[in-house]
Amino acid sequence: MNQEQITAKLSQINSKGLESTFALSEAALENAQKLAELHYAASKDALVNVQDGITQVLTAKDPKQVTDLISVDLLQDLGTQAAAYQKKVTKVLRDSNKELSNVLESSMEQFQNGMHEWINTLSANAPAGSDAIVSAMKTTYNSALQGFEQFRAVSKEALVTAEKTAEQAMETLQGQVAQVKKAATPAARSRKAA
C-alpha cells in the first residue's frame, strides 16, 4: 500500500466522520427547536394564567374571595401543569438522546470498521521487519477501542439513571401535591361550614 492509498483511506474515514458530525448537528438543532417551542408554549400559558389570576384577585370584593381563589385546587392545577410540562421536556430529551445515540453508534461502527480495515491493509502491506511496529499499532488500536466501549457503556447507564431520577422527582412532586390537597380538603370544608 503506497502513501496515496493510505491518505485516500484516511480521507474516506474522515469524510464519514464529517457526515456524522453534520447529522449530529442537525439533530441537536431540531431538538433545541422542539425545546424552545415547549418553553414558549409553557411561558405563554403561565402568563395567561397569571393574568387571569391577578384579574380575579383585583375584582374580588372581600378577603374571603381572595382566599377562596388561592385554593389547594389552584396549587394542584399548577402542579399538574408543571408535571405535564416536565413530561413533554423529558420525552423530547429522551427522544433526542436515542436519536443522538443511534447516530453515534452508526458513526462509531463506520469509524471502527474503516480503521480496522485500514490497519489490516497497512499490516498486510507492511515492509519486512516491521512486525513489531504493526503489532504495537494493533495493540494500541484495540486498547483504545476497549476504553471507548467501556466509556460508551458507562454513558448509557448514566443516561438511564438520569431519566429514572427525573421521573422519580416528578412522581414525588405529584405525590406531595396530592398529600397537600388531601390534608387541605377537611380544612376547607370546616371553613365553609363555619
Backbone as JSON, one array per atom type, in Angstrom:
{
  "sequence": "MNQEQITAKLSQINSKGLESTFALSEAALENAQKLAELHYAASKDALVNVQDGITQVLTAKDPKQVTDLISVDLLQDLGTQAAAYQKKVTKVLRDSNKELSNVLESSMEQFQNGMHEWINTLSANAPAGSDAIVSAMKTTYNSALQGFEQFRAVSKEALVTAEKTAEQAMETLQGQVAQVKKAATPAARSRKAA",
  "N": [[0.87, -1.17, 0.0], [0.7, 2.1, -0.95], [1.68, 5.52, -0.19], [-0.28, 7.29, -1.18], [-2.58, 5.69, -1.28], [-2.93, 5.12, 1.43], [-3.39, 7.69, 2.42], [-5.73, 8.28, 1.0], [-7.5, 6.41, 2.09], [-7.6, 7.23, 4.78], [-8.67, 9.75, 4.36], [-11.19, 9.07, 3.42], [-12.26, 7.87, 5.72], [-12.28, 10.12, 7.39], [-14.1, 11.77, 6.0], [-16.49, 10.39, 6.33], [-16.74, 10.69, 9.05], [-17.13, 13.43, 9.18], [-19.6, 13.66, 7.9], [-21.17, 12.39, 9.8], [-20.88, 14.19, 11.88], [-22.25, 16.41, 10.86], [-24.82, 15.27, 10.76], [-25.29, 14.87, 13.48], [-25.23, 17.53, 14.37], [-27.44, 18.6, 13.04], [-29.52, 17.09, 14.19], [-29.28, 17.93, 16.84], [-29.94, 20.66, 16.6], [-32.62, 20.46, 15.73], [-33.79, 19.3, 18.0], [-33.27, 21.26, 19.88], [-34.89, 23.25, 18.87], [-37.41, 22.07, 19.26], [-37.47, 22.02, 22.07], [-37.37, 24.78, 22.57], [-39.83, 25.57, 21.51], [-41.54, 24.21, 23.27], [-40.88, 25.54, 25.68], [-41.68, 28.13, 25.05], [-44.46, 27.8, 24.66], [-45.2, 26.94, 27.24], [-44.44, 29.16, 28.77], [-46.11, 31.11, 27.71], [-48.65, 30.07, 28.39], [-48.38, 30.18, 31.18], [-48.19, 32.95, 31.62], [-50.74, 33.77, 30.76], [-52.34, 32.45, 32.64], [-51.45, 33.67, 35.02], [-52.18, 36.3, 34.52], [-55.0, 36.01, 34.39], [-55.45, 35.16, 37.02], [-54.57, 37.4, 38.5], [-56.4, 39.29, 37.62], [-58.78, 38.18, 38.65], [-58.23, 38.33, 41.41], [-58.02, 41.1, 41.74], [-60.61, 41.89, 41.17], [-62.01, 40.83, 43.22], [-64.27, 41.07, 45.98], [-64.0, 40.88, 48.71], [-61.71, 39.77, 51.33], [-62.14, 37.04, 51.79], [-62.99, 36.01, 49.34], [-60.63, 36.26, 47.91], [-59.04, 34.48, 49.32], [-60.43, 32.15, 48.77], [-59.92, 31.98, 46.04], [-57.21, 31.43, 45.95], [-56.64, 28.53, 46.32], [-56.29, 25.06, 47.29], [-56.9, 23.58, 45.08], [-56.1, 25.24, 43.01], [-53.35, 25.22, 43.43], [-52.89, 22.52, 42.98], [-53.6, 22.36, 40.3], [-51.56, 23.91, 39.21], [-49.38, 22.31, 39.88], [-50.03, 20.03, 38.37], [-49.88, 21.09, 35.78], [-47.16, 21.74, 35.74], [-46.08, 19.18, 35.96], [-47.0, 18.0, 33.58], [-45.69, 19.58, 31.71], [-43.03, 18.95, 32.37], [-43.02, 16.25, 31.67], [-43.29, 16.44, 28.89], [-40.91, 17.76, 28.22], [-39.08, 15.88, 29.14], [-39.7, 13.76, 27.41], [-38.92, 14.86, 24.92], [-36.19, 15.16, 25.42], [-35.48, 12.49, 25.93], [-36.11, 11.27, 23.46], [-34.34, 12.72, 21.9], [-31.9, 11.92, 22.99], [-31.94, 9.21, 22.29], [-31.94, 9.39, 19.49], [-29.51, 10.76, 19.03], [-27.8, 8.9, 20.15], [-28.17, 6.73, 18.43], [-27.14, 7.79, 16.03], [-24.51, 8.26, 16.82], [-23.72, 5.63, 17.44], [-23.86, 4.41, 14.92], [-21.99, 5.98, 13.55], [-19.67, 5.42, 14.99], [-19.41, 2.7, 14.5], [-18.93, 2.73, 11.73], [-16.53, 4.19, 11.73], [-14.88, 2.51, 13.27], [-14.91, 0.18, 11.7], [-13.73, 1.18, 9.36], [-11.2, 2.0, 10.33], [-10.25, -0.43, 11.29], [-10.13, -1.91, 8.91], [-8.27, -0.31, 7.59], [-6.0, -0.62, 9.21], [-5.58, -3.39, 8.96], [-5.09, -3.57, 6.19], [-2.81, -1.98, 6.03], [-1.06, -3.45, 7.65], [-0.91, -5.8, 6.2], [0.45, -4.96, 3.98], [2.8, -4.08, 4.97], [6.31, -3.39, 5.19], [8.94, -5.87, 5.23], [10.16, -6.89, 8.4], [8.89, -5.03, 9.95], [7.15, -5.98, 11.8], [6.97, -5.7, 14.6], [6.27, -3.0, 14.95], [3.81, -2.9, 13.61], [2.37, -4.7, 15.18], [2.39, -3.33, 17.62], [0.9, -1.12, 16.89], [-1.6, -2.3, 16.32], [-2.22, -3.29, 18.86], [-2.4, -0.92, 20.33], [-4.55, 0.3, 19.04], [-6.6, -1.58, 19.57], [-6.69, -1.42, 22.38], [-7.48, 1.24, 22.75], [-9.99, 1.07, 21.59], [-11.29, -0.7, 23.34], [-11.32, 0.88, 25.65], [-12.98, 2.93, 24.76], [-15.37, 1.5, 24.39], [-15.97, 0.82, 27.03], [-16.39, 3.39, 28.08], [-18.63, 4.13, 26.57], [-20.54, 2.29, 27.49], [-20.76, 3.08, 30.19], [-21.72, 5.67, 29.81], [-24.25, 5.22, 28.65], [-25.5, 3.96, 30.8], [-25.47, 6.06, 32.65], [-27.21, 7.88, 31.4], [-29.63, 6.45, 31.51], [-29.96, 6.32, 34.29], [-30.2, 9.05, 34.9], [-32.62, 9.66, 33.58], [-34.41, 8.03, 35.05], [-34.16, 9.21, 37.58], [-35.21, 11.78, 37.11], [-37.85, 11.09, 36.48], [-38.64, 9.95, 38.93], [-38.45, 12.19, 40.59], [-40.5, 13.8, 39.57], [-42.7, 12.17, 40.12], [-42.6, 12.18, 42.91], [-43.09, 14.9, 43.41], [-45.72, 15.11, 42.41], [-46.98, 13.38, 44.19], [-46.63, 14.75, 46.6], [-48.14, 17.06, 46.12], [-50.65, 15.9, 45.93], [-50.91, 14.98, 48.56], [-50.96, 17.41, 49.97], [-53.32, 18.48, 49.01], [-55.13, 16.58, 49.92], [-54.82, 16.87, 52.68], [-55.64, 19.49, 52.99], [-58.3, 19.52, 52.24], [-60.2, 18.72, 54.31], [-59.88, 20.95, 55.99], [-60.77, 23.03, 54.38], [-63.43, 22.33, 54.13], [-64.31, 22.62, 56.77], [-64.02, 25.38, 57.09], [-65.91, 26.35, 55.3], [-68.21, 25.38, 56.46], [-68.33, 26.84, 58.76]],
  "CA": [[0.0, 0.0, 0.0], [1.55, 3.28, -1.03], [1.27, 6.69, 0.61], [-1.53, 7.84, -1.72], [-3.67, 4.83, -0.86], [-3.1, 5.34, 2.87], [-4.01, 9.01, 2.56], [-7.1, 8.19, 0.47], [-8.3, 5.66, 3.07], [-7.81, 8.12, 5.93], [-9.58, 10.8, 3.91], [-12.52, 8.46, 3.38], [-12.7, 7.73, 7.11], [-12.56, 11.47, 7.87], [-15.32, 12.3, 5.37], [-17.62, 9.74, 7.01], [-16.83, 11.35, 10.36], [-17.7, 14.76, 8.94], [-21.03, 13.44, 7.64], [-21.79, 12.09, 11.1], [-20.91, 15.44, 12.64], [-23.37, 17.18, 10.32], [-26.07, 14.63, 11.19], [-25.45, 15.18, 14.91], [-25.55, 18.96, 14.49], [-28.83, 18.77, 12.58], [-30.4, 16.52, 15.23], [-29.22, 18.81, 18.02], [-30.71, 21.86, 16.29], [-34.04, 20.11, 15.72], [-34.23, 19.1, 19.38], [-33.25, 22.58, 20.53], [-36.1, 23.94, 18.4], [-38.55, 21.47, 19.97], [-37.44, 22.51, 23.46], [-37.72, 26.2, 22.55], [-41.28, 25.64, 21.3], [-42.16, 23.82, 24.54], [-40.67, 26.63, 26.64], [-42.52, 29.25, 24.63], [-45.87, 27.47, 24.96], [-45.37, 26.92, 28.7], [-44.35, 30.55, 29.24], [-47.33, 31.78, 27.27], [-49.73, 29.58, 29.25], [-48.17, 30.69, 32.54], [-48.56, 34.36, 31.62], [-52.2, 33.87, 30.66], [-52.88, 32.03, 33.94], [-51.13, 34.72, 36.0], [-53.03, 37.45, 34.21], [-56.35, 35.67, 34.83], [-55.44, 35.15, 38.49], [-54.49, 38.78, 39.0], [-57.7, 39.91, 37.34], [-59.74, 37.67, 39.62], [-57.9, 38.88, 42.74], [-58.33, 42.53, 41.74], [-62.06, 42.09, 41.14], [-62.61, 40.25, 44.43], [-64.93, 42.09, 46.81], [-63.55, 40.78, 50.11], [-60.56, 38.88, 51.5], [-62.55, 35.63, 51.72], [-62.97, 35.64, 47.93], [-59.21, 36.11, 47.53], [-58.59, 33.22, 49.93], [-61.03, 31.05, 48.01], [-59.25, 31.9, 44.74], [-55.91, 30.79, 46.16], [-57.02, 27.29, 46.99], [-55.47, 23.88, 47.02], [-57.16, 23.17, 43.7], [-55.23, 26.05, 42.16], [-51.99, 24.68, 43.57], [-52.84, 21.23, 42.31], [-53.59, 22.63, 38.86], [-50.2, 24.35, 38.87], [-48.53, 21.11, 39.95], [-50.36, 19.19, 37.23], [-49.31, 21.74, 34.6], [-45.71, 21.57, 35.81], [-45.77, 17.77, 35.67], [-47.23, 17.77, 32.15], [-44.58, 20.26, 31.02], [-41.82, 18.16, 32.6], [-43.12, 15.02, 30.87], [-43.02, 16.79, 27.5], [-39.48, 18.04, 28.12], [-38.4, 14.6, 29.3], [-39.89, 13.0, 26.18], [-38.06, 15.43, 23.89], [-34.8, 14.82, 25.76], [-35.3, 11.05, 25.76], [-36.06, 11.03, 22.02], [-33.1, 13.32, 21.43], [-30.79, 11.05, 23.4], [-31.99, 7.99, 21.47], [-31.52, 9.75, 18.14], [-28.08, 11.03, 19.05], [-27.13, 7.64, 20.44], [-28.19, 5.94, 17.19], [-26.19, 8.39, 15.08], [-23.16, 7.99, 17.34], [-23.44, 4.2, 17.28], [-23.61, 4.19, 13.5], [-20.73, 6.64, 13.21], [-18.55, 4.69, 15.59], [-19.26, 1.44, 13.77], [-18.27, 3.06, 10.46], [-15.15, 4.56, 12.02], [-14.16, 1.32, 13.71], [-14.72, -0.7, 10.54], [-12.75, 1.83, 8.49], [-9.87, 1.93, 10.96], [-9.85, -1.84, 11.32], [-9.77, -2.23, 7.53], [-7.04, 0.41, 7.27], [-4.89, -1.26, 9.93], [-5.33, -4.69, 8.33], [-4.45, -3.33, 4.88], [-1.48, -1.47, 6.3], [-0.21, -4.53, 8.16], [-0.7, -6.77, 5.12], [1.4, -4.39, 3.02], [3.95, -3.52, 5.7], [7.6, -3.95, 4.73], [9.52, -6.92, 6.07], [10.87, -6.39, 9.57], [8.09, -4.04, 10.7], [6.14, -6.71, 12.55], [6.84, -5.14, 15.96], [5.55, -1.73, 14.84], [2.43, -3.23, 13.25], [1.77, -5.31, 16.37], [2.17, -2.25, 18.59], [-0.2, -0.29, 16.38], [-2.82, -3.06, 16.52], [-2.47, -3.35, 20.3], [-2.83, 0.41, 20.73], [-5.9, 0.5, 18.5], [-7.53, -2.43, 20.32], [-6.81, -0.86, 23.73], [-8.31, 2.44, 22.64], [-11.33, 0.6, 21.28], [-11.85, -1.24, 24.59], [-11.59, 2.03, 26.51], [-14.16, 3.61, 24.24], [-16.54, 0.65, 24.67], [-16.28, 1.0, 28.46], [-16.96, 4.73, 28.22], [-19.96, 4.1, 25.98], [-21.42, 1.55, 28.41], [-20.99, 3.93, 31.36], [-22.55, 6.79, 29.37], [-25.62, 4.72, 28.51], [-26.0, 3.73, 32.16], [-25.7, 7.37, 33.26], [-28.44, 8.44, 30.8], [-30.78, 5.73, 32.08], [-30.08, 6.75, 35.68], [-30.71, 10.43, 34.9], [-34.04, 9.61, 33.23], [-35.14, 7.47, 36.19], [-34.15, 10.21, 38.64], [-36.15, 12.83, 36.73], [-39.2, 10.54, 36.62], [-38.91, 9.81, 40.36], [-38.66, 13.53, 41.14], [-41.84, 14.24, 39.18], [-43.66, 11.37, 40.88], [-42.56, 12.69, 44.27], [-43.78, 16.18, 43.39], [-47.15, 14.86, 42.26], [-47.43, 12.78, 45.45], [-46.69, 15.81, 47.61], [-49.29, 17.91, 45.8], [-51.84, 15.13, 46.31], [-50.99, 14.98, 50.04], [-51.37, 18.75, 50.39], [-54.75, 18.61, 48.69], [-55.87, 15.7, 50.84], [-54.77, 17.47, 54.02], [-56.34, 20.78, 52.98], [-59.73, 19.34, 51.95], [-61.01, 18.84, 55.54], [-59.8, 22.33, 56.49], [-61.64, 23.85, 53.53], [-64.83, 22.0, 54.48], [-64.66, 23.21, 58.08], [-64.16, 26.83, 56.9], [-67.18, 26.6, 54.64], [-69.28, 25.07, 57.41], [-68.37, 27.91, 59.76]],
  "C": [[0.91, 1.22, 0.0], [0.92, 4.45, -0.24], [-0.06, 7.27, 0.12], [-2.73, 7.01, -1.29], [-3.97, 5.0, 0.64], [-3.82, 6.66, 3.11], [-5.46, 8.98, 2.09], [-8.01, 7.47, 1.47], [-8.59, 6.52, 4.29], [-8.77, 9.24, 5.58], [-11.01, 10.29, 3.87], [-13.08, 8.31, 4.8], [-13.08, 9.11, 7.67], [-13.84, 12.04, 7.28], [-16.56, 11.67, 5.98], [-17.82, 10.36, 8.39], [-17.47, 12.72, 10.24], [-19.2, 14.66, 8.67], [-21.78, 13.18, 8.94], [-21.9, 13.36, 11.95], [-22.05, 16.33, 12.16], [-24.71, 16.6, 10.77], [-26.34, 14.92, 12.67], [-25.85, 16.64, 15.11], [-27.0, 19.22, 14.11], [-29.81, 18.25, 13.63], [-30.42, 17.41, 16.46], [-30.03, 20.09, 17.79], [-32.21, 21.59, 16.29], [-34.57, 19.95, 17.15], [-34.21, 20.4, 20.17], [-34.49, 23.37, 20.13], [-37.33, 23.39, 19.1], [-38.62, 21.97, 21.41], [-37.84, 23.98, 23.53], [-39.23, 26.37, 22.37], [-42.03, 25.25, 22.57], [-42.06, 24.93, 25.57], [-41.57, 27.81, 26.32], [-43.98, 28.99, 25.0], [-46.12, 27.49, 26.46], [-45.34, 28.33, 29.27], [-45.61, 31.31, 28.91], [-48.51, 31.36, 28.15], [-49.6, 30.13, 30.67], [-48.57, 32.16, 32.63], [-50.07, 34.56, 31.56], [-52.83, 33.5, 32.01], [-52.63, 33.09, 35.01], [-52.02, 35.93, 35.77], [-54.47, 37.19, 34.66], [-56.45, 35.7, 36.36], [-55.41, 36.54, 39.07], [-55.81, 39.5, 38.78], [-58.75, 39.46, 38.34], [-59.49, 38.23, 41.01], [-58.29, 40.36, 42.81], [-59.84, 42.79, 41.75], [-62.76, 41.48, 42.36], [-63.14, 41.36, 45.34], [-64.48, 42.03, 48.26], [-62.4, 39.79, 50.21], [-60.92, 37.39, 51.41], [-62.55, 35.16, 50.26], [-61.54, 35.42, 47.45], [-58.69, 34.78, 48.07], [-59.16, 32.03, 49.17], [-60.36, 30.88, 46.64], [-57.91, 31.16, 44.86], [-56.16, 29.53, 46.98], [-56.05, 26.18, 46.65], [-55.69, 23.4, 45.59], [-56.28, 23.95, 42.73], [-53.81, 25.53, 42.21], [-51.85, 23.34, 42.88], [-52.81, 21.42, 40.8], [-52.19, 23.06, 38.4], [-49.23, 23.17, 38.88], [-48.76, 20.18, 38.77], [-49.78, 19.77, 35.94], [-47.79, 21.57, 34.56], [-45.31, 20.14, 35.47], [-45.94, 17.47, 34.19], [-46.1, 18.39, 31.33], [-43.3, 19.43, 31.16], [-41.85, 16.87, 31.78], [-42.8, 15.31, 29.4], [-41.53, 17.04, 27.29], [-38.69, 16.73, 28.21], [-38.52, 13.75, 28.04], [-38.99, 13.53, 25.07], [-36.6, 15.05, 24.16], [-34.52, 13.34, 25.55], [-35.21, 10.71, 24.26], [-34.76, 11.56, 21.43], [-31.91, 12.42, 21.76], [-30.77, 9.77, 22.57], [-31.48, 8.28, 20.06], [-30.02, 9.99, 18.08], [-27.28, 9.75, 19.29], [-27.07, 6.77, 19.18], [-27.19, 6.47, 16.17], [-24.76, 8.11, 15.53], [-22.77, 6.52, 17.16], [-23.06, 3.89, 15.83], [-22.26, 4.77, 13.09], [-19.53, 5.87, 13.75], [-18.33, 3.35, 14.89], [-18.53, 1.68, 12.45], [-16.8, 3.38, 10.69], [-14.33, 3.34, 12.39], [-13.89, 0.37, 12.54], [-13.67, -0.12, 9.6], [-11.34, 1.73, 9.04], [-9.36, 0.49, 10.98], [-9.38, -2.29, 9.92], [-8.44, -1.57, 7.16], [-5.84, -0.25, 7.94], [-4.56, -2.62, 9.32], [-4.63, -4.54, 6.98], [-3.01, -2.87, 5.07], [-0.56, -2.59, 6.76], [0.05, -5.58, 7.09], [0.35, -6.27, 4.12], [2.64, -3.79, 3.69], [5.24, -4.17, 5.2], [8.11, -5.0, 5.73], [10.29, -6.28, 7.23], [10.09, -5.38, 10.38], [6.98, -4.69, 11.53], [5.91, -6.11, 13.94], [6.03, -3.84, 15.93], [4.08, -1.98, 14.53], [1.71, -3.82, 14.45], [1.46, -4.26, 17.44], [0.99, -1.37, 18.18], [-1.54, -0.99, 16.59], [-3.2, -3.1, 18.01], [-2.99, -2.0, 20.79], [-4.26, 0.67, 20.27], [-6.92, -0.32, 19.3], [-7.73, -1.93, 21.75], [-7.7, 0.38, 23.73], [-9.76, 2.07, 22.39], [-12.01, 0.05, 22.55], [-12.2, -0.1, 25.56], [-12.84, 2.77, 26.06], [-15.42, 2.81, 24.55], [-16.95, 0.76, 26.13], [-16.93, 2.36, 28.7], [-18.39, 4.76, 27.69], [-20.96, 3.39, 26.9], [-21.75, 2.39, 29.64], [-21.89, 5.1, 30.99], [-24.0, 6.38, 29.23], [-26.25, 4.53, 29.89], [-26.31, 5.05, 32.85], [-26.97, 8.02, 32.69], [-29.68, 7.76, 31.38], [-31.02, 6.17, 33.52], [-30.65, 8.16, 35.76], [-32.2, 10.46, 34.56], [-34.88, 9.09, 34.39], [-35.24, 8.49, 37.33], [-35.15, 11.32, 38.35], [-37.59, 12.33, 36.89], [-39.58, 10.4, 38.09], [-39.18, 11.17, 41.01], [-40.05, 14.04, 40.81], [-42.92, 13.46, 39.93], [-43.73, 11.85, 42.33], [-43.31, 14.01, 44.36], [-45.29, 15.99, 43.3], [-47.73, 14.25, 43.54], [-47.57, 13.83, 46.54], [-47.87, 16.74, 47.37], [-50.58, 17.2, 46.21], [-52.02, 15.1, 47.82], [-51.46, 16.33, 50.56], [-52.86, 18.93, 50.15], [-55.58, 17.79, 49.66], [-55.92, 16.3, 52.24], [-55.6, 18.75, 54.08], [-57.85, 20.63, 52.77], [-60.57, 19.4, 53.23], [-61.0, 20.26, 56.1], [-60.72, 23.25, 55.7], [-63.1, 23.58, 53.85], [-65.22, 22.65, 55.8], [-64.8, 24.74, 57.98], [-65.51, 27.17, 56.27], [-68.35, 26.37, 55.58], [-69.44, 26.18, 58.44], [-68.95, 29.13, 59.17]]
}
